Amino acid sequence: MLATHPWTGSVSSQDALLRCIEACMECVQACTACADACLGEDMVAELVACIRKNSDCADICAATGSVLSRQTEPDAMTLRALLEACITACASCAAECEQHADMHEHCRVCADSCRRCEQACANLLATL
């Protein structure tokens, strides 16, 4: 879709941009599904922090992916702030999910997705 946009050159690395958008959207799905899976676990009371971080991360990744998808007249300061927030949310969510990864496969999968998104956002941020 990005290749069809008439406004080109808003971000110096279109490959990094595309990878970041894709990673954000994948992370939205992983975090949403992980939060839901945590709610289904017998030990749900012990997963409250995980559910909260999943939900926050999903919302931040969704906003980041949406804003990055808009190519017309982007504001570099806004992009940087969103990418930094996404990096922070993904790192926090991944760290929480990693604590539960041995017991819950959904947490392992979510942590991996968060780490990929964290890296993709850092890579894109480096190009701005």
Residue pairs with C-beta under 8 A, 6 or more apart in sequence:
1 69
2 14
2 17
2 18
2 21
2 69
2 71
3 14
5 71
5 72
7 71
7 72
7 73
8 71
10 71
10 72
10 73
10 74
11 17
11 71
11 74
11 79
11 124
11 127
11 128
12 127
12 128
13 124
13 127
16 120
16 123
16 124
16 127
17 68
17 124
19 120
19 123
19 124
20 64
20 65
20 68
20 83
20 117
20 120
20 121
20 123
20 124
21 65
21 68
21 69
22 120
23 113
23 116
23 117
23 119
23 120
23 121
24 61
24 62
24 64
24 65
24 68
24 86
24 117
24 120
24 121
25 61
25 62
25 65
26 113
26 116
26 117
27 57
27 58
27 61
27 90
27 113
27 114
27 116
27 117
28 58
28 61
28 62
28 65
30 109
30 110
30 113
30 114
31 54
31 55
31 57
31 58
31 61
31 93
31 110
31 113
31 114
32 54
32 55
32 58
33 106
33 110
34 50
34 54
34 97
34 106
34 107
34 109
34 110
35 50
35 51
35 54
35 55
35 58
37 104
37 106
38 44
38 47
38 50
38 51
38 54
38 104
38 106
38 107
39 47
39 51
41 47
41 104
44 51
47 100
49 96
50 96
50 97
50 99
50 100
50 107
53 89
53 92
53 93
53 96
53 97
54 93
54 97
54 110
56 89
56 92
56 93
57 89
57 90
57 92
57 93
57 114
60 82
60 85
60 86
60 89
61 86
61 89
61 90
61 117
63 82
64 82
64 83
64 85
64 86
64 121
67 74
67 78
67 79
67 82
68 79
68 82
68 124
76 128
79 128
80 125
80 128
83 121
83 122
83 124
83 125
83 128
84 125
86 117
86 118
86 121
87 118
87 121
87 122
87 125
90 114
90 115
90 117
90 118
90 121
91 114
91 118
93 110
93 111
93 114
94 110
94 111
94 114
94 115
94 118
95 111
97 107
97 108
97 110
97 111
97 114
98 107
98 108
98 111
99 107
100 107
101 107
101 108
101 111
102 108
